[in-house]
């Protein structure tokens, strides 16, 4: 019988709280600490903060050091930010404390394309500490990179890869609806996108992982984002969107070799978008098309982060990606 793995949950936003709850209910894992900077959470029993019906007997701490003063752990599940400039110091701190990391930070999932210098630093820190760090999630980390790559195992030739993801954001949490611009004017949407802190994060990372793994040279990367406009009143628990306002977005990323477009990723997330679904198309020998239903982004992200814990514990030290690990599965 496997010994329990002691887990610290670092970040207690909607995803972090859901991860912590899932750790509590999973045999073989033990939630031993929680870290968050929100004053409304710090000092309260972690069970209460993450929405359990019973206390866990320890308070949410404002720092990792405070948790490690009272307990030991092996792995940190990190769920704070998407962007390197906001999470890099946190990752270094955790590694230097001697802990393996599973992170949902999108820019960490395959950072060598867009953040090579920072990736090299984290890899060096991890190897020096003898610890492993993984960036994962449902997208990036699975739907638009790891899963298409695994499907090429049955290909004799790969000519082109396309993935389309459609999310009906009406069924998602409020912060996600806000993230895609719900209720904004088109002008405000364009300004926010230009500032670079809204919309889906991770398409360059997915393109980079697929190109690198399949031995293609990325000659050019292009990406476009456009608002999806409401044609009628659209209401959710969190937003009321008038006709002419933004109800979501469509992002398209294209990766080119010297011979032309090799990979196209289309991400559509909008209120009243209709049926969720993911389609993976691989042109080659043979031509493949795989359609998925039910890949709820929140549930899937929580699951893959928790399921990756034992794979990360068993991996070689350094910064790794989903393509580097044995297949992550439920266990």
Residue pairs with C-beta under 8 A, 6 or more apart in sequence:
2 28
2 310
4 28
4 29
4 30
5 28
5 29
5 30
5 74
5 75
5 309
5 310
5 313
6 30
6 32
6 71
6 72
6 73
6 74
6 75
7 23
7 29
7 30
7 31
7 32
7 73
7 74
7 75
7 76
7 77
7 309
8 31
8 32
8 33
8 34
8 35
8 64
8 67
8 73
8 75
8 76
8 77
8 99
9 16
9 19
9 20
9 23
9 31
9 33
9 34
9 35
9 50
9 76
9 77
9 79
10 16
10 34
10 35
10 64
10 76
10 77
10 78
10 79
10 80
10 90
10 94
11 35
11 36
11 78
11 79
11 80
12 20
12 34
12 35
12 36
12 38
12 41
12 49
12 50
12 60
13 79
13 80
13 175
14 173
14 175
14 298
15 79
15 104
15 298
15 301
15 302
16 36
16 77
16 79
16 80
17 49
17 50
17 51
18 298
18 302
19 77
19 79
19 302
19 305
19 306
20 31
20 34
20 46
20 50
21 50
21 51
21 52
22 302
22 303
22 306
23 29
23 30
23 31
23 77
23 306
24 31
24 50
24 52
24 56
26 306
28 310
28 331
29 306
29 309
31 46
31 56
32 58
32 67
32 71
32 72
32 73
33 46
33 58
33 61
33 67
33 68
33 70
33 71
33 73
34 46
34 49
34 50
34 58
34 60
34 61
34 67
35 60
35 61
35 62
35 63
35 64
35 66
35 67
36 42
36 49
36 60
36 62
37 62
41 49
41 60
42 59
42 60
42 61
42 62
43 59
43 60
44 59
44 60
45 55
45 56
45 57
45 58
45 59
45 60
46 56
46 58
46 59
46 60
47 54
47 55
47 56
47 57
48 55
49 60
58 70
58 71
61 67
64 76
64 93
64 94
64 97
65 97
67 73
68 97
73 99
74 99
74 100
74 313
75 99
75 100
75 101
75 102
75 309
75 312
75 313
76 94
76 99
76 100
76 101
76 102
77 101
77 102
77 103
77 104
77 305
77 306
77 309
78 87
78 90
78 91
78 94
78 101
78 102
78 103
78 104
78 105
79 103
79 104
79 305
80 86
80 87
80 90
80 105
81 87
81 105
82 105
82 106
82 107
82 201
82 202
83 105
83 107
83 197
83 201
84 105
84 107
84 108
84 111
84 115
84 118
87 103
87 105
87 107
87 108
88 118
88 121
88 122
91 101
91 103
91 105
91 108
91 122
91 133
92 121
92 122
92 125
94 101
94 133
95 101
95 122
95 125
95 126
95 129
95 131
95 133
96 125
96 129
98 129
98 130
98 131
99 131
100 131
100 132
100 133
100 312
100 313
101 131
101 132
101 133
101 134
101 312
102 134
102 136
102 305
102 308
102 309
102 312
103 133
103 134
103 135
103 136
104 135
104 136
104 137
104 301
104 305
105 135
106 135
106 137
106 140
106 201
106 202
106 205
107 114
107 115
107 135
107 201
107 202
107 205
108 122
108 133
108 135
108 319
109 135
109 136
109 137
109 140
109 141
109 145
109 202
109 205
109 206
109 209
109 321
109 322
110 135
110 140
110 145
110 205
110 206
110 208
110 209
110 212
110 321
111 118
111 119
111 122
111 135
111 205
111 319
112 119
112 208
112 212
113 204
113 205
113 207
113 208
113 212
113 218
113 221
114 204
114 205
114 208
119 319
122 133
122 319
123 318
123 319
126 132
126 133
126 317
126 318
126 319
127 317
127 318
129 317
130 317
131 317
132 312
132 313
132 315
132 316
132 317
132 318
132 320
133 312
133 318
133 319
133 320
134 308
134 311
134 312
134 315
134 319
134 320
134 321
134 322
134 325
135 141
135 205
135 321
136 142
136 304
136 305
136 308
136 322
136 328
137 202
137 301
137 304
137 305
138 295
138 297
138 300
138 301
138 304
139 165
139 200
139 202
139 206
139 267
139 297
140 202
140 203
140 205
140 206
140 209
141 202
141 304
141 322
142 300
142 304
142 322
143 163
143 165
143 278
143 280
143 292
143 295
144 163
144 165
144 202
144 203
144 206
144 265
145 205
145 206
145 209
145 210
145 322
145 323
146 209
146 322
146 323
147 280
148 161
148 163
148 210
148 280
148 282
149 209
149 210
149 213
149 214
149 323
150 327
151 280
151 282
151 288
151 290
152 158
152 214
152 282
152 284
154 286
154 288
155 282
155 284
155 285
155 286
155 288
156 284
156 285
156 286
157 284
157 285
158 214
158 282
158 283
158 284
159 262
159 283
159 284
160 261
160 262
160 263
160 264
160 281
160 282
160 283
160 284
161 210
161 262
161 263
161 264
161 280
161 281
161 282
161 283
162 263
162 264
162 265
162 266
162 279
162 280
162 281
162 282
162 283
163 206
163 264
163 265
163 266
163 278
163 279
163 280
163 281
164 265
164 266
164 268
164 278
164 279
165 266
165 267
165 268
165 277
165 278
166 268
166 269
166 273
166 274
166 275
166 276
166 277
166 278
167 268
167 269
167 270
167 273
167 276
167 297
168 270
168 271
168 272
168 273
168 274
168 275
168 276
169 176
169 177
169 180
169 182
169 247
169 248
169 269
169 270
169 271
169 273
170 177
170 234
170 236
170 271
170 272
170 273
171 276
172 297
172 298
173 298
174 237
174 238
174 239
176 269
176 297
176 298
177 236
177 238
177 239
177 271
178 238
178 239
179 198
179 199
180 198
180 199
180 200
180 246
180 248
180 249
180 269
180 270
181 188
181 189
181 192
181 193
181 198
181 199
181 227
181 246
181 248
181 249
182 236
182 238
182 239
182 241
182 246
182 247
182 248
182 271
183 239
183 240
183 241
183 245
183 246
184 192
184 227
184 245
184 246
185 245
185 246
186 227
186 229
186 244
186 245
186 246
188 246
189 198
189 227
189 246
189 249
190 227
192 198
193 199
193 225
199 225
199 249
199 251
200 249
200 251
200 267
200 269
203 223
203 251
203 253
203 265
203 267
204 221
204 223
204 253
206 253
206 265
207 218
207 221
207 253
207 255
207 263
207 265
208 218
209 321
209 322
209 323
210 216
210 255
210 263
211 217
211 218
211 255
211 257
211 262
211 263
213 323
216 257
216 262
217 257
217 258
218 255
218 256
218 257
219 256
219 257
219 258
220 255
220 256
221 253
221 254
221 255
221 256
222 253
222 254
222 256
223 251
223 252
223 253
223 254
224 251
224 252
225 249
225 250
225 251
226 249
226 250
227 246
227 248
227 249
227 250
228 246
228 247
228 248
228 249
228 250
228 268
228 270
228 273
229 244
229 245
229 246
229 247
230 241
230 242
230 243
230 244
230 245
230 246
230 247
230 271
230 272
231 243
232 243
233 240
233 241
233 242
233 243
234 240
234 241
234 247
234 271
234 272
235 241
236 271
239 271
241 247
241 271
247 270
247 271
247 272
248 268
248 269
248 270
248 271
248 273
249 267
249 268
249 269
249 270
250 266
250 267
250 268
250 270
251 266
251 267
251 268
252 264
252 265
252 266
252 267
253 263
253 264
253 265
253 267
254 261
254 263
254 264
254 265
255 261
255 262
255 263
255 264
256 262
275 293
276 293
276 294
276 295
276 296
277 291
277 292
277 293
278 291
278 292
278 295
279 289
279 290
279 291
279 292
280 288
280 289
280 290
280 291
280 292
281 287
281 288
281 289
282 288
282 289
303 330
304 328
307 328
307 329
307 330
307 331
308 325
308 328
310 331
311 325
311 326
311 328
312 320
312 325
314 326
315 324
315 325
322 328
